[in-house]
């Protein structure tokens, strides 16, 4: 019954309606007065709706322009990127989705009770990033238990990565008390963290630190985020071989995105702050030494000027990479517009270093292309079995920049569909080692006063 209610809200009204309801309930639990909690929930919903509108503005302009670039370059690959929306539809139409959603929700609750996570994930819509791994595992193995285990494993990894990256969300994006349990954004950190460490140790390269803020300082008017959006949008429109009117339209809309999303984010934060403050008081009184993080959709950070600038550069380079990357079969298409989600945490990790963002961003999209190529045959068969319309693929295989193309999702999928006697012990040994390492890092930071204690 409860699942059916959530499904109706998510499918018919979407997360824009679900989020205010959840924020209202959380506010009441944390002792916020009903009127104030209602206002906070509504403001958060309005802010999120505004963010979605601006992202849709970006997608509706950037997506077709990027797709036109693909056609202009004459790229011929046999696995079409049909977009995350199509993959989400496959996920929510699976017969085992109610079990997986309940299992993910229960995992979050148990981990909170056992103090193994601080993230209270209210981003229920994006549960599909965790669930699709379980669904594909079940489709291949025909084993429901393995499917559930794969989805639960994804949930545990998601919540822990959200905890470990919380300082990036707070320090770089200015969102205290918030984590981002959105695997489409978190997954890039698996490649970004070691690659960033390596780049910091390459002589010469480690001295280069140029950001959008530096551009504003040294380039004057041309360094303004809206002007950079105008220029980069115009370049993409030109590469798409649009006429002058269309080029200008893309350029102005990209400039608008650079200006509008930060304003929408501030509205979002206005609604969230009373809940955040109440949560701090509540946990201080009821749970000594604990601080809960509200897990939100990564959409709240993709409007950062450095994120958008990095994305506008990485998108055409990803198209070129698809042509030359050995082993790639994926034709970048529908999901080019969501590249900002894939690079958002990279930007926070590098503190806006534009050169690093581009290098690491391309490494992340390259990994997505290869994983997408590997899993395209299974994903295509799964979509067909779900009754999803694949006419846009014109008989080709399908893929996306989501699902098991994401690095973490791909690893977990391979573990649960491989030789379990080998893959499971190796994977869990590695994950436990990583868990211990990052928990020790967090404790040292707390001891040195570098971060606020959260465990």
Secondary structure, DSSP 4 states (H G I P E B T S, - for coil): -HHHHHHHIIIII-HHHHHHHHHHHHHHHTT--HHHHHHHHHHHHHHHHHHHHHHHHHHHHHHHHHHHHHHHTT---SEEE--HHHHHHHHHT-TTHHHHHHHHHHHHHHHHHTTS--EEE--GGGGHHHHHHHHHHHHHH--HHHHHHHHHHHHHHHHHHHHHTHHHHHHTT--TTEE---HHHHTTHHHHHHHHHHHTTSTTGGG----HHHHHHHHGGGGSHHHHHHHHHHHHHHHTT--HHHHHHHHHHHHHHHHHHHHHHHHHHHHHHHHHHHHHHHHHHHSTT---EEE--GGGTTT-HHHHHHHHHHHHHHHHHHHHSTT--EE--GGGGGHHHHHHHHHHHTTT-HHHHHHHHHHHHHHHHHHHHHHHHHHHHHHHHTT---GGGTTSEEE-SSGGGSHHHHHHHHHHHS-HHHHHHHHHHHHHHHHHHHHHHHHHHHHTTSS----
